[in-house]
Amino acid sequence: MKIIPNKSAVLFNTNQPLKVVELEIPKLNFGQVLIKIFYSGVCRSQLMEARGFRGHDPWLPHLLGHEASGEVVEVGSGVTKVEVGDKVVLGWIKGQGIEAEGAKYVYNDQIVNSGKVTTFSNYSIVSENRLVKIPPKVPLDVAVLFGCALLTGAGMVLNELKPNSEMSVIVIGLGGIGLSALMALKYLKCKNVIAVDISDEKLELAKLFGANHIINSKKENTKDKVLSILGDYSDACIESGGKTETIELGFSLIKKTGKLIFASHPPEGEFINIAPHELIAGKQIFGSWGGGCKPDIDIPKLAEIYLQGKVPLEKLITKRYTLENINEALLDLENGVVFRPIIAMQ
């Protein structure tokens, strides 16, 4: 089986630009599904892999990308969850269906590896359990957000923190995950929500997504500002900046009985410093794996929240790139000039 052009962005070496090449598509194995990609998201996980921030990468060369929208072109043996022609969300969080092996492609007689889901290509072979049908009326570009950012950010609120309307919550870092967390807090009608970032543009958007107060941590003393707003520290903090200093900041902003949840992490080899006595005194810190979401259940729920028209998810998509510009998209994400880069396949 061969589809041309099947352009794919391949990571041949860490901390080097991805190279766009043509890959021949192999025969589908048990539980695999061939997807024509419409739009792919670019998130911090891909950035960390590309830059080598996760340490030694034993899978080079390999494909990247774990959130997209697309259409089913062909199904392998055993697949019953989707059919040819279905429009689907692709995501990294395991859902219902077969856990198929990652596909192996060939380029110049060299094996190019891929995981259960990859999305930086025109076509991709994906494991059945990484696919969910796109809920009706959700636009194909917005559907990308349901593959990672929305599940993780909103999931941390709805599935893990589960705040009541009276709780005070701080959200640090306003990328796709942080803004998705704000969306869920708005849905739960939380009254005291503070958004923290260093971008005034992102902070203004945070108001639309549910923040009652905003703090530019580059221009203001965050602790002093929080105390002036709340009269105390916060009940909880959701951290999505992914840096040691932002995780430590979040931990310092919660009460003795407060909770900090974070989903992004610093580069390999970096560690956070927190006082053990604060844990003994009652503070709690948790890492989140995809917001505790079950995609087949949570994607339809989150789609319903979005379709109520109260949160403009489409505003997260501020810039589109072609696959040939994938390295520009990664650089823009690294420099914080976009919320969620979107690759529009051609």
N, C-alpha and C positions, 0 to 999 in steps of 0.2 A: 504494500500500500504506500502510495506516495502522493503528497499534495504539495503543489508548488504555486506560489512561494510560501514555504513554511519558515518564515523568518523567526529567529530566536536569539535572545540576548544571553550570551554564555559568559559565566565567570571562569576564566582560565587560570587566573592568579589573583590572590587577594591583594587589595590595595592597588589594583590596576583597573583601568576602564573595562567595562563589559564590552564584549565584541559581538556585533550582530552578524550572524551567519545563517545559512540555510541548512536545516537538518531533515534527513529523511525520517518519515514516521514509521516505526516498526509495527508489526502485527500486534493486535491487542491480546493481552493475556486475561486470565480469569479475573473478573471484578473490575476491569479497567474500562474507562469511558473516554472516547475521543471528543474533545470540545473545540469548537471554533470560538476563540476569544473575541469579545467585543471591546471590553474595557478592562484594564488591570490597574489596581491601586499599587502604590509604592509606599511602604511603611518603614519604620525605623529598624525592624528586624532585617530587612534586605540590606539596608544601609550598613548595619553592623557586620553582616556576613561579607559584603563586598569590601569593606575596609579592613577586614581581618580582626575585628574587635571581639570575636568569640574564640580566639585562640587558633590552634592548628586546625585546618580544614582537610579532612582525609578524603573528601568526595570530589575534589577538583579533577577535571573541569565539571561544572554542573550548572543547571538552570536555577533560576530564582523566581520569586513571586508567589504569594499565597492568598491573594484576594482578587476576585475578578467576577465579571458577568460574561455569559456565553451561551452557546446553543449546542445541544447534543447532536453530533454528526454520526457517531457509530457507537454501539455498545458491545462489550466483550461478553463471553459466556458467564452465566450466573447473574448478570445484572437485571434487576427487576424494578429498581427504584425510579429510574428515568427511562424515557424512550427517545428515539430520534425525533428531533424538532423541538424538544422541551427547552425552554429558556431557564437557565440555572445560575445560582450563586455558587462560586467556588471559594472555599475557605479552608484554613488549616486545622480548625477544630474538628475532632472526630464526631461524626453524626451516625445516623443509622445506615446500614448497608455493609457491603464487603470491604474489608481492609485489604486492598490489593497492593501488590509490590510496586515500587517506583519504576517507571519506564527507563530504558537505556537507549540512547540515541547514538548515532555514529557521525563523526565529522573528521574527514581526512584520516580514516582508519583508526581514529581514537574514540574510545567510549566517552560519551557525555552523560553524566548521571542526572537523575532527577528524583525528587521525593514523591510523596503521595499526591502532591498537588504543586504545580508550577504554573506561572501565568505570564511571564515575560516572553510571549511568543504568539504568533497568529493562531496556532493550533497547539493543544496540549493534551497529553494522556493523563487522566486523573483517576484516582481511586473512587469507587462508587460512594464511599462514606464521607467524602469531602464535597459532596454536591447536595444542594437543596433547590427545589424549584423556586423561581422568583415569584413572590406573591403578586397577584394581579394589581395593576395600576402603578407599580413601582417602576420608575424609569430605569433603563439599562445602565446608565452611568451612576445613578444613585445606588443601584443595587450592589455595586462594588463595595460600598461601605458596610454592607451586611456580612461581608466575608471575614472582617477582622475588627476594624475600628469600632463599629457600633456594638458588636457582640461583646467586645472586651470592656469598653467604657461604660456602656449601659448595664452590662452584666455585673460589673463590680458594684453597682448601686442596687440593682433589682434583686440579684441572686446572693450577694455576699454581705454588703453593708446593711441593706434593708432598713434605711432610716425612716423615722416617723417625721411628720411635717414640722415638729418643733425642734428637731435636731439642727445644730449648726454644722455645716460641712464646707471644707475648703478644697478646691480643686487646683492643683499646681501643674502647669503645663497644658497649653491649649492647642495641641495638635488634634488629630481625629479622635483619639481616645478620650482626651480631656473634655472636648466639646460634646462627645457622645455621653459622657458621664453627666454633664450639665443637663443635657436633654432629659435624661432619666430623672434627675432631681427635680426638674421642672414638672415632669409628669406626676411625680409624687407630691407636688405642691410644697416642697420644703421652703421654709420662710427665710432662713438665714444661710445663703449660699454665697461664698466668696471665691472669685476666680483670681488666680495669680499667674502672671506671665511677665515677660520683658517686652512684649510687642503691644503697642497701643491698638493696632489694627485688630489683633486677636482678642484683646480685652473688650473692644467695642462689640465685636461679634458675640462675645460671651454673654452680653446683656440679652441678646435675642434668644440665646439658648438656655437662659434661666438664672444667670447670676444676678443677685441683688446688689452685690458690691464688687468692685474690681480693684486690684492692687498691681501696679507696675513695680516689681521687686528691684528693678534697676534704678528707679527714681525715688522710692520710698523705703523706709524701714518696715519690712513686712510684719515683724512681731508687734511693733508699736501700733501699726495700722489695724491689725487684727484686734488688739486689745481695745482700741478706740471704737471699733465697730461693735464688737460683741460684749465688751466689758469683762471678758475672760478669754481663755483659749477655747479652741473649737472642740466639739464632740468627736469629730472625725475629719480625716483628710484623705483625699484620693490623689495620689501622685502619679503623673504620667510624663514627667520631664526626662526620666531615665538617667539622671546624673546623681553621683554620690551627694553633692551639695543640696540638690533639691529633695532627695529622700530624707536627708538629715534635717533640712528646713521643715519639711512636713511633720517629722516626728517632734520637733521642738514647738510646733504650733498647736498640738492637741493637749487636752486636759490629762490629768493623771489617770483618768478612767477612759481616755480616748483611744480611737483605733486609727491606724494608718494602713491603707491598702495601696500597693503599687504594682504596676504591670510591666513597665519597661525596666531595663537594668543597665548599669554602666558597663563599659568594656571589661573583658576578661582580665582579672588581676587587680581590679579596683575593689575596695571594700568600704562599707559604711561604718561610721563610728557613732555609737550610741552608748549612753550611760546605763550599765546593767541595773543600777538601782531604780531607774525609771520603769523598767520592766517589772521589777519586784513590786514597785508601788502601784502598778495597775495598768500602765500603758501597754498597748498591744500593736504589733506590726505583722502584716501579712503580705505575702506575695500572691498575685492572682494569675491563674493560668486560663486566659481567655474569658475572664469574667464568670467562670463557673457555668458557662452556657452549654445548652444542648441545642445545636443549630436547628434541628427539625422542629423543635418546639418554640425556641426563642425568636427565630427569624420572623415567622408569621406574627408573633406578638409585637415585636418592634416595628414591623411594617404597619401594623394597625395604628400604633402611636404616631408614626410619621405621617400616615395618610389622614390623620385628623387635622393636619395642616397647622399645628401649633409650633413645630420646630422646622426651620428651613434647612434641611440637610444638604440641599443642593448648593448652599452657600459655602460648603466645605470644599467644593470642587471649583477652585479659582483659576486653575491653569491646566490645560491639556497638552500632552506631548505626543510625538510619534515614537515608535519603538527605536528609531534611529537616534532619537534624542534622550534615550534612557539615562545616560550618564549625566546629562544636564538636570534631569529630574531628581536624581540622587543627590547631586550637589545642591540644588535648591532646597531639598528637604533638609540636608545637613546644615545649611545656613539659615534655616527657619523662615524662608521667604514664601513658603506655600503651606497650606493646611494639610492637604492630601493630594500629592501629585497623581494625576490620572493619565494612563497611557491609552490613547485611542488607536486601536489596531486598524490597519488599512488592508 
